[in-house]
Amino acid sequence: MPGTYSQILLHIVFSTKHREPWITAEVAERLYPYIGGIVRAEKGVLYDIGGVEDHVHMYLRWRPDAAVSDLMRTVKARSSKWVHDTFPELGAFAWQEGYSVFSVSKSQEGAVKAYIAGQHEHHKKEDFKSELLRMLRLHEIEFDERYVFD
């Protein structure tokens, strides 16, 4: 077989450090497209991005020859620098150390996009901690709750 063919679809969730509410509507309006540019520069395809003041959800296609950890290190480093340069009043802005990543079946793409689009409404009923713990359990990911949040 002469080529490599893949469809690696991921739902990635990551938070601001200590879940600080730094991502206002004004910040998000500019930050999300910037993150999309980072993903494209790393040869991924960002299909959707959204979130609320303290965390971000991304739905993307990733390439088979690179680690998700490398992508996330790059996304966080470059976007954090951009926030500091663009919004000097957010000098304390930082991302949490870790992230959560979930594989997505193409058949579930609509549900994932709807979930990301509905974040503001969703978080009127459930906080980020409860949401993330629910997602980890739903995907049967082993974790120790003491180490999930910074």
C-alpha positions as CSV (number, residue, x, y, z in Angstrom):
1,M,0.0,0.0,0.0
2,P,1.7,3.2,-1.1
3,G,0.0,5.7,1.2
4,T,-1.2,6.2,4.8
5,Y,-4.9,6.8,5.2
6,S,-6.5,7.8,8.5
7,Q,-9.5,9.4,10.1
8,I,-8.3,10.1,13.6
9,L,-11.1,12.3,15.1
10,L,-10.6,13.7,18.6
11,H,-12.6,15.7,21.2
12,I,-10.0,17.5,23.3
13,V,-10.9,19.4,26.5
14,F,-8.6,21.6,28.5
15,S,-8.9,24.3,31.1
16,T,-7.4,27.5,32.2
17,K,-5.1,27.2,35.2
18,H,-7.2,26.7,38.4
19,R,-10.2,27.1,36.1
20,E,-9.9,30.9,36.2
21,P,-12.7,32.6,34.1
22,W,-10.2,34.3,31.7
23,I,-11.9,33.4,28.4
24,T,-14.5,36.2,28.0
25,A,-16.6,36.5,24.9
26,E,-14.1,39.1,23.6
27,V,-11.1,36.9,24.2
28,A,-12.9,33.8,22.8
29,E,-13.9,35.6,19.6
30,R,-10.2,36.1,18.8
31,L,-8.6,33.1,20.6
32,Y,-10.6,30.3,19.0
33,P,-9.6,31.3,15.4
34,Y,-6.0,31.7,16.6
35,I,-6.0,28.2,18.0
36,G,-7.5,27.0,14.7
37,G,-4.5,28.5,12.9
38,I,-2.1,26.6,15.3
39,V,-3.9,23.3,14.6
40,R,-3.7,24.0,10.8
41,A,0.0,24.9,11.1
42,E,0.6,21.6,12.8
43,K,-1.2,19.8,9.9
44,G,-4.4,19.0,11.7
45,V,-8.0,20.1,10.8
46,L,-10.0,21.9,13.5
47,Y,-13.7,21.1,12.8
48,D,-15.1,22.9,15.8
49,I,-14.0,24.8,18.9
50,G,-16.0,26.3,21.8
51,G,-16.3,26.5,25.5
52,V,-16.9,28.9,28.3
53,E,-14.9,31.2,30.5
54,D,-12.7,28.5,32.1
55,H,-12.2,25.7,29.5
56,V,-12.1,24.9,25.8
57,H,-13.5,22.0,23.7
58,M,-11.9,21.2,20.3
59,Y,-13.1,18.7,17.8
60,L,-10.4,17.9,15.2
61,R,-8.9,15.5,12.9
62,W,-5.3,14.6,13.8
63,R,-2.5,13.1,11.7
64,P,-1.1,9.6,12.3
65,D,2.5,10.6,12.4
66,A,2.4,13.0,15.4
67,A,1.5,12.7,19.0
68,V,-1.5,14.5,20.5
69,S,0.8,15.6,23.4
70,D,3.0,17.5,20.9
71,L,-0.1,19.2,19.4
72,M,-1.4,20.2,22.9
73,R,2.0,21.5,24.0
74,T,2.2,23.7,20.9
75,V,-1.5,24.9,21.2
76,K,-1.1,25.8,24.8
77,A,2.4,27.5,24.5
78,R,1.5,29.5,21.3
79,S,-2.0,30.5,22.4
80,S,-0.8,31.5,25.9
81,K,1.9,33.8,24.4
82,W,-0.7,35.2,22.0
83,V,-3.1,36.0,24.9
84,H,-0.3,37.7,26.9
85,D,0.7,39.8,23.8
86,T,-2.8,40.6,22.7
87,F,-4.5,41.2,26.1
88,P,-1.7,42.6,28.4
89,E,-4.3,42.8,31.2
90,L,-4.3,39.0,31.3
91,G,-0.7,38.7,32.3
92,A,-1.6,35.9,34.7
93,F,-3.3,33.8,32.0
94,A,-2.2,30.2,31.8
95,W,-3.6,26.8,30.8
96,Q,-3.8,23.9,33.1
97,E,-1.0,21.3,32.7
98,G,-3.0,18.5,31.4
99,Y,-5.9,17.9,29.0
100,S,-8.5,15.2,28.2
101,V,-8.7,13.6,24.8
102,F,-11.5,11.3,23.6
103,S,-11.7,9.4,20.3
104,V,-14.8,10.2,18.2
105,S,-16.5,8.0,15.7
106,K,-17.4,9.8,12.5
107,S,-21.0,8.7,13.2
108,Q,-21.0,10.8,16.3
109,E,-19.6,13.9,14.7
110,G,-23.0,15.7,14.8
111,A,-23.4,15.0,18.5
112,V,-19.9,16.3,19.3
113,K,-20.4,19.5,17.3
114,A,-23.8,20.1,19.0
115,Y,-22.3,19.4,22.4
116,I,-19.5,22.0,21.8
117,A,-22.0,24.5,20.3
118,G,-24.2,24.2,23.4
119,Q,-21.5,24.8,26.0
120,H,-23.0,28.1,27.4
121,E,-26.4,26.5,27.8
122,H,-24.9,23.3,29.2
123,H,-22.9,25.0,31.8
124,K,-26.0,26.7,33.3
125,K,-26.8,23.2,34.7
126,E,-23.4,21.5,35.2
127,D,-20.0,22.9,36.2
128,F,-16.7,22.0,34.5
129,K,-15.6,19.6,37.2
130,S,-18.8,17.6,37.0
131,E,-18.7,17.7,33.2
132,L,-15.2,16.4,32.9
133,L,-15.6,13.6,35.5
134,R,-18.8,12.5,33.7
135,M,-17.0,12.4,30.4
136,L,-14.1,10.4,31.8
137,R,-16.5,7.9,33.3
138,L,-18.6,7.7,30.1
139,H,-15.4,6.9,28.1
140,E,-14.3,4.4,30.8
141,I,-11.0,6.2,31.4
142,E,-9.3,5.2,34.6
143,F,-8.4,8.2,36.8
144,D,-7.8,9.2,40.4
145,E,-10.0,12.2,41.1
146,R,-7.4,13.7,43.4
147,Y,-5.2,14.3,40.3
148,V,-7.7,15.4,37.7
149,F,-7.7,19.1,38.6
150,D,-4.9,21.4,39.5
